[in-house]
Amino acid sequence: MRVILQRVQHASVMMGGNITGKIKNGILSLVGFEPDDTKEDFEWISKKIIQLRIFNDENGVMNLDIQQTEGDILVVSQFTLHASTKKGNRPSYIKASKPDLAKEQYQSFLNILETNFKPVQKGIFGADMKVELLNDGPVTIIIDSKNKE
């Protein structure tokens, strides 16, 4: 499982001109799945998102997590996070989960995240969405459950 986290002042996702998810202060989480991702991957990533200290304290130091700031999380599925650009100029998505499996993985991940945090805002799985955000910092972090650095 691969995620890109962006600390945002606000973010929203639209489909067909309608807002399907919207947050103010918080984290925009773009998530992509591989066929061998498991519940353990979802739990590890969920814990990282919730406990990552990427918000400024009173001294301007990134020392607070999302819970301490009472922020929100917007989750958007994005299979292109598993793009391979090794050969040629057209990305290959062979490493990404197929849509039926990815939809199950996405829902499992959301269930775990919401069990450990609170209800999250989300995009519509598999839809053509428009994502708007104001990155705060900017702070952007990439996390891969197969490469725990």
N, C-alpha and C positions, 0 to 999 in steps of 0.2 A: 504494500500500500504506500502510496506517495501522496504527500499533501504540500501545498504551498499556503503558508499563513501570512496574512497581511494585517498589520495593526491599522485600523481605520477609524476615522472620525465619523464616517457614515458609509454605508454600502447598501445597494439594493439590486435585485434581480427582477427582470421583466420578461414576460412571454406574451407575445401578441399584443403589446401595448399595455398589459396589466401587470402591476407589481405583485409578485408571488412571495417575496421575502424582502424584509427591510430592517436594518439596524442603525442605531446611532453609534456611539462609542463601542468598539469591540474588535472582533476578529472575523475577517473573511477567510474561510477555509475552502480552498479548491481541492477536491479529493479525486484520486484515480486508483483503480483496483487492478490487481493481477489475479490470474486464476488460482494461484496457490495461497492467496491471502486468507488468513484464518481469524477466528474470534480473538486470538491472542494479539494479532496485529491490530485489530480494531480497538482492543482495550489499551494497548500500549500507546497508540496514536491519540486516542481519546484522553488518556491521562496527560500526555505531553501538552495537548492543546489547552487543557484546563489549568495545568500547573506551571506552564511556561511563564517565566517572569519577564515580560516584554513591555510592561506599562510603567511609566515614570512614577516615582514616589515624590514626596514633597521637596526633595533635593534635586529633582530632574534626573535621577538614576533609574534605569530599568530594573526595578526591584519588586514589582507587584504583578500578581497574576490576574486573570480575567475575573475571578470571583471577588478579589479584593477591590476591584474597580467597579463592580456591579455592572460590567459590560455584557454584551450579547454576542452571539455567534451566528454567522450566516454560512451555511454549508452549500456548496455547489459542486455537483459531480462533473468531472472533466477527464474523459478518457485520454485526451491528448497529452496528459502528463507522462504517459508511457510511450511517447513517440520516440522512434529510433531514427536518427538522421545519419547513420553510419555510411549508407550507400546512397549515392545520388542526391537529388534535391527534393524528392517527394517523401515525406515522413512515412514510416511504417508503424502501424499500431498493433503488430502481432503480439506484443507482450501484454496488451490490455485485455482485461476480461471481456468476453462476449456479452452483449447487452442483457440477456436474461440472467446470467450469473451476476453481472455487475449490479443489476437492479436489486437482487437479493442482498449482495454485499453492502450496497449503499444503505438499504433499510436496516440491516443488522448493525452497521456502524452508527447510524442515527439513533437507534434504540439504546445502544451502549452509552453514547455521548449524552443523551437526554436523561438516562438513569443516573449518571454521575454529575450532571450539571443542572440544567433546567431545559425546558423546551427551547429548541433552536429554530431560527428562521431557515428556510431552505428554498432551493430552486426546484424545478420539476425535472426529474430524471429523464434523460434522453431528449429533452426539448431543445429547440433553438432559442437560446436565452440571450439577453443583453444584460451585462453586469456593469454597474456603475459604482465607483468607489472613490473615496478620498483617502489615499494612503497617508498615514500619520507617521512622520519621522524623516524619510520613509523607513518602515521596518517591514522586511519581507524575509521569511525563513522557510527553507525547504527541509522536509523531514521524510525519510524513507524507512519503513519498518524493516526492510531487508538490509539496510546499511545504517545501523544505529551508531551514529557518531556523537 
